[in-house]
Amino acid sequence: MTTAGRTYTITEHDPGCDSDEEIAELIALGNEMQAQIFPEDPPTPIAQGIAVRRAEPKTHRRWSFRATDDQGRLVAEAGSSVDPDHDDNPDMLWVHINVAAAHRRRGIGSRLLSELVALAGRERRSRIVGMTTDRLAGGAPFAREVGAEAKQRWHVNHLPLGEVDRPMLERWVSEAPERAPDYELIGWDGPVPEEYIGNWVDLVPVMNTAPLDDLQVNDFTMTEARVREGERLRAAAGGDRWTLIARHRDGTWAGLHDVAYNPSTPKVVWVGMTGVRPEHRGRALGKWLKAAMTLRVLDERPQVTEIRTGNADSNAAMLGINTAMGYRPLIAQTTWELSVDAAASRLRMRGVQSC
């Protein structure tokens, strides 16, 4: 394609066949995007990115469409992946499109979208789903232009640890045995211990109860294989995870909370999941879990300056806890859905077609 006096070439790739050099190009592009979204964070180390790519499960089906300029430099990439063993929404294709800042507004995003639409057609998927952030101003307008509908609005919220009300968190922890006398906290660091894996697989789907607004998806499923895949990827990245469980005296696992840390981003801890089974709510278990974990981060990760978490704007219960703790919005995000048939028609009307 030629636009604005520049020639671009779009090619399809199997990410599983990428060389280290090709992976490094993708990481460099991702780091450019990351610098715009999280300018305070260091870039992903190339070696770390390559290790993670090499650790990705061979059973996953992955696609990558890449745009290079007339000098052969990677300037944009779009892609998707499917886990055939855990394809909980066979009508849906999760996608991403990244275009380097100097090459936006030249039709590259539309061309890459046309490749994704064609892929969805081949895979018999009826809808495409992706996300935009307010840190990349062109994302939402592009989504609207191609006919996507906003289905969920959420934020990355963050807790500056220098502003934490430690006495309040300590009070939450000390009062917990009175509010939830039949419960205790247990936990571990790193991979799920073998003796706990069955309980963990049974508990994690509590996250299916989190609000999704207008996004219609089936409940996700969890298996031991899926858990171990995620752990291998985390290990390849050099990361660590701390996990806490609220356990009832009858042995039932009632709630969970975990956080992830990676030395390549030494000032940040990310919340993974926080959830409590509906029948165990109303006892402040979420406050207990989050307060206990935050106090540990304060004590054992002194280099960390903030904790980040993603929350749907409609998740009033979790936002209530977070706001009380001092979390505040950092980045606005939107999840969009695009009908494959409608997108194909709109792209044809605009004269955009896949290769």
Phi, psi and omega in degrees: 000146178236128180209141179052036178076007180243145178253131179236146178241130180249128182229153177261141183227151168264108183303335179292345180256005183295143171280168177300323180295320179292320177297319179299322177297318179295320179295320179298318177295317178298323178294327176296317178295317181298323181295334178275331181273315179233073184298340181279348183267148174288158179291157175292125178299138182302315182299321178295314180299319179296317180299319179295315180300319181291338181270354181297140185302134180291340182284342181286143174262126185229146179227145178217129177245126189234138178251127176242150180275186185289355174253010177081011181273137178290123182238349180197154179207144175224152181190179180199166176209155180223134173261102185300334182279345181221051182269080188286341180229078186292352177266357189241146175232113175282132186225166171219152175223124179235125179235128179301145187305320184288352185238017179278164180063031178236011178088001181293318179300319179295319179296318178294321177299321180299326176293320179293322177296317178297320177299314179301321178298315179297326182271004179059043175258137184263347181215149178247138181231137178204178185232153172231163179228150180289350176284343174243095193299332184279350185295308182296315177301321178297315180301317179293321181299325182269004174094012179286153179247134176289124183249334180209137177244133183209173182227149158276116177256150181224152180245104175292117188291339177291348182250007184292138174273086185299316178304324179295315180296320178296325177292318177303317181291317182291330180276347185302316180298338177280320181282331182226068187294342183264014185234159174218161175257134171234164181191178178202166174247142177083209183300155177294125177302146184303324183288347181254354191299323179296316178297321182294313179299327180284329185273321187307322179299356172301337179293346174294345180274354178293143183293141178241004181059239184265005179278116182265109177223154175285156174300138177282154178252155180231138177225164177299321180300319180293320177300312184292328175300313180298322179293322178295321177295319180295319179295320179297328179278354181079018184269171180224154179224136173249137184231138173236144179233136169267117184244131177284157183295341176278003178098350180292134174276116188262329183203164181217157175203131178220156178226151181240145180223141175226129181300339179288343173234073195292344184262002187232137168243136179252135170285134175271290182223147169220119182203149178228134178302140183308321183287352179248007180282167180089008181241012179063031178293324179297317178296319180297311181300311185290322179294315180298318181291318181296321177297322178294319177300316179302320185279325190249351176234067185297340179283344182284133181252345180204152172248134180244150178209153176255131181221135170297140180297342181267359183276076188300321183297312181289322179295330177297316177295312183299316180298318178298327180284341181111006176296147175215159184298139177243312183220133175271137180230152176225136173261128185245150175234138184229123175294129182297315181296316180294322180294318179298317180295316181295320180294321178297319179298331179270002178076025181251124180224155178286166181293000000 
